[in-house]
Amino acid sequence: MEHPTDLPDQIRACRLCADRFAATATRHAPRPVPWFRAGARLLIAGQAPGLQVHEKGRPFDDRSGDRLRDWLGIDRDTFYDRDRIAIVPMAFCFPGYDARGADLPPPKLCAETWHGQVMQALPDVRLKIIIGAHAQRYHLGMTAPVTQVVRDFRAYGPAIPLPHPSWRNTGWLRKNPWFEAELLPVLRARVKEALDDRHPA
C-alpha cells in the first residue's frame, strides 16, 4: 500500500489529460499543482489553476489569490503552509482556453481519478472553503446558482461556500454587499479557529 505522502508526487506525475490539453487553444502540456499534506486543518476547494498558476507552479499565486487571502484574513506564509492548509481544486491542471479565450471547465476525469484519495489523506480538516459552482456541486451536492449557495452559507456546517475571488467578480461583490458585511466576518473567525493550535479539533 502506498503511503499518503506519496500522493502529491503521483498527482504531479499525472498525464491523463495530455491529449485533451493539446487540443485546446493554448495547446499546453499538463502541469498538475497539488498542494496539501496530511495534517492540514483547512481545506480550500476551488475550480482549477489559471494560466499564471500553471506557469508558476503554485496555487492562487495571482491577483485572485491576493483577494482570497484578504477574504480569509491570513498572510501568504500561512496560506502556503501545506501542514496547515490544503488547496485542492476540482482539477489540478490548468484546463486551457477555448477558441474565444474563455476558461474551459475542469475535466471531470481529474476528480474521478484523484479526489477520493485526496480526501482520505486529509483526516484532520476542520473547515472547508468551497469556491465556485464546480466545487460546490462536488463537495456540497449543490446545483443552485452560486449566489444562492453563498447567501445560504450558514446552512453548510463545517463548510463555507464562496464565489470565485477573480477580479472579474468585482461587479458581483458590489451588487451583493451582504457578502462583505455578513459572510466575511464569519469566514475570518472560522478560519482563525480552524488554524488555532490551542483550539480542540
C-alpha positions as CSV (number, residue, x, y, z in Angstrom):
1,M,0.0,0.0,0.0
2,E,1.4,3.4,-1.0
3,H,1.9,5.9,1.8
4,P,-0.3,9.0,1.7
5,T,2.7,11.3,1.5
6,D,3.4,9.8,-2.0
7,L,0.1,11.0,-3.3
8,P,1.1,14.6,-4.3
9,D,4.0,13.1,-6.3
10,Q,1.6,10.7,-8.0
11,I,-0.7,13.6,-8.9
12,R,2.3,15.7,-10.0
13,A,3.3,12.9,-12.5
14,C,-0.3,12.5,-13.9
15,R,-0.6,13.0,-17.7
16,L,-4.1,11.6,-18.2
17,C,-5.3,14.8,-19.9
18,A,-2.3,15.4,-22.2
19,D,-4.3,14.8,-25.4
20,R,-7.2,16.9,-24.1
21,F,-4.9,19.9,-23.3
22,A,-3.0,19.6,-26.6
23,A,-6.3,20.1,-28.4
24,T,-7.2,23.4,-26.6
25,A,-6.4,26.8,-28.0
26,T,-3.5,27.0,-25.6
27,R,-2.0,23.6,-26.6
28,H,-0.3,23.3,-23.3
29,A,1.1,20.2,-21.6
30,P,-0.2,19.0,-18.2
31,R,1.3,20.6,-15.1
32,P,-0.6,19.3,-12.0
33,V,-0.2,21.6,-9.0
34,P,-1.0,19.5,-5.8
35,W,-0.7,21.5,-2.6
36,F,-1.5,19.5,0.5
37,R,-0.2,17.4,3.4
38,A,-1.9,15.0,5.7
39,G,-2.0,17.3,8.8
40,A,-3.9,20.2,7.1
41,R,-6.8,21.7,9.2
42,L,-8.2,23.9,6.5
43,L,-9.3,22.8,3.0
44,I,-9.6,25.3,0.2
45,A,-11.5,23.6,-2.6
46,G,-11.6,25.5,-5.9
47,Q,-12.1,25.1,-9.6
48,A,-8.8,24.7,-11.4
49,P,-5.5,26.6,-11.8
50,G,-5.3,29.5,-14.1
51,L,-2.6,30.3,-16.6
52,Q,-0.4,32.2,-14.1
53,V,-0.6,29.3,-11.7
54,H,0.2,26.9,-14.5
55,E,3.4,28.9,-15.2
56,K,4.4,29.4,-11.6
57,G,3.5,26.0,-10.1
58,R,1.9,27.5,-7.0
59,P,-1.9,27.8,-6.4
60,F,-3.6,31.2,-6.2
61,D,-0.3,33.0,-6.9
62,D,-2.1,35.8,-8.7
63,R,-4.5,38.6,-8.0
64,S,-7.3,36.2,-7.3
65,G,-5.1,34.7,-4.5
66,D,-4.5,38.2,-3.1
67,R,-8.2,38.7,-2.8
68,L,-8.8,35.3,-1.4
69,R,-6.2,35.8,1.3
70,D,-7.8,39.1,2.2
71,W,-11.2,37.3,2.5
72,L,-9.7,34.7,4.7
73,G,-7.8,37.2,6.9
74,I,-4.4,35.4,6.5
75,D,-1.0,36.2,5.1
76,R,0.9,34.5,2.3
77,D,3.1,32.5,4.7
78,T,0.1,31.0,6.4
79,F,-1.7,30.4,3.2
80,Y,1.1,28.4,1.6
81,D,1.9,26.3,4.8
82,R,0.9,22.9,3.5
83,D,1.0,21.5,7.0
84,R,-2.0,23.8,7.9
85,I,-3.8,24.5,4.6
86,A,-4.7,22.1,1.8
87,I,-5.5,23.6,-1.6
88,V,-7.4,21.1,-3.7
89,P,-9.1,22.3,-6.9
90,M,-11.5,20.2,-8.9
91,A,-8.7,19.8,-11.5
92,F,-5.1,20.0,-10.6
93,C,-4.0,21.3,-14.0
94,F,-4.9,24.4,-16.0
95,P,-7.7,23.3,-18.3
96,G,-6.8,25.8,-21.0
97,Y,-8.8,28.3,-23.1
98,D,-11.3,27.7,-25.8
99,A,-11.1,29.4,-29.3
100,R,-12.8,32.5,-27.9
101,G,-10.2,32.8,-25.0
102,A,-12.7,31.7,-22.3
103,D,-11.7,29.3,-19.5
104,L,-12.5,25.7,-20.1
105,P,-14.2,23.8,-17.3
106,P,-12.1,21.4,-15.1
107,P,-12.1,17.9,-16.6
108,K,-14.2,15.6,-14.6
109,L,-11.6,12.9,-15.1
110,C,-9.3,14.6,-12.6
111,A,-11.8,14.5,-9.7
112,E,-12.8,11.0,-10.6
113,T,-9.2,9.8,-10.5
114,W,-7.8,11.6,-7.5
115,H,-10.3,13.3,-5.2
116,G,-11.4,10.3,-3.2
117,Q,-7.8,9.5,-2.4
118,V,-7.0,13.1,-1.5
119,M,-10.0,13.5,0.8
120,Q,-9.0,10.3,2.6
121,A,-5.4,11.7,3.0
122,L,-6.8,14.8,4.8
123,P,-8.4,13.4,8.0
124,D,-7.7,16.4,10.2
125,V,-9.6,19.0,8.2
126,R,-11.8,21.2,10.4
127,L,-13.1,23.7,7.9
128,K,-13.8,23.5,4.2
129,I,-13.8,26.6,2.0
130,I,-15.8,25.7,-1.2
131,I,-15.1,28.1,-4.1
132,G,-17.3,28.3,-7.2
133,A,-20.0,26.1,-8.8
134,H,-17.9,23.1,-9.7
135,A,-16.5,22.6,-6.2
136,Q,-19.9,23.4,-4.6
137,R,-21.5,20.7,-6.8
138,Y,-18.9,18.1,-5.8
139,H,-18.4,18.9,-2.1
140,L,-21.9,20.2,-1.1
141,G,-24.1,18.4,-3.7
142,M,-25.5,21.9,-4.7
143,T,-26.6,22.7,-8.2
144,A,-28.2,26.0,-7.3
145,P,-26.7,29.3,-8.6
146,V,-23.5,30.3,-6.8
147,T,-25.1,33.5,-5.4
148,Q,-27.9,31.4,-3.7
149,V,-25.5,28.9,-2.3
150,V,-23.2,31.6,-0.9
151,R,-26.0,33.6,0.5
152,D,-27.1,30.4,2.5
153,F,-23.6,30.0,3.9
154,R,-24.8,29.3,7.4
155,A,-26.5,26.1,6.2
156,Y,-23.4,24.1,5.4
157,G,-22.0,23.2,8.8
158,P,-18.2,22.7,8.6
159,A,-18.0,24.3,5.2
160,I,-18.3,27.8,3.9
161,P,-19.1,28.4,0.2
162,L,-17.6,31.4,-1.6
163,P,-17.7,32.9,-5.1
164,H,-14.5,32.8,-7.1
165,P,-12.2,35.6,-5.9
166,S,-11.4,36.5,-9.5
167,W,-11.3,40.2,-10.2
168,R,-13.9,39.6,-12.9
169,N,-16.4,39.2,-9.9
170,T,-15.8,42.7,-8.7
171,G,-19.2,43.7,-10.1
172,W,-20.8,40.8,-8.2
173,L,-19.3,42.0,-5.0
174,R,-20.7,45.5,-5.5
175,K,-24.2,44.1,-6.1
176,N,-24.0,41.8,-3.1
177,P,-22.8,44.0,-0.1
178,W,-24.1,41.3,2.4
179,F,-21.1,39.2,1.3
180,E,-18.6,41.6,2.9
181,A,-20.9,42.7,5.8
182,E,-22.2,39.3,6.9
183,L,-20.1,36.5,5.4
184,L,-16.6,37.7,5.7
185,P,-16.6,38.3,9.5
186,V,-17.9,34.7,10.0
187,L,-15.3,33.4,7.5
188,R,-12.4,35.0,9.1
189,A,-13.4,33.9,12.6
190,R,-13.9,30.3,11.4
191,V,-10.5,30.3,9.6
192,K,-8.8,31.6,12.7
193,E,-10.4,29.0,14.9
194,A,-9.6,26.1,12.5
195,L,-5.9,27.1,12.4
196,D,-5.6,27.8,16.1
197,D,-3.3,25.1,17.6
198,R,-4.8,25.7,21.0
199,H,-8.4,25.0,19.8
200,P,-9.5,21.4,20.2
201,A,-10.4,19.5,17.0
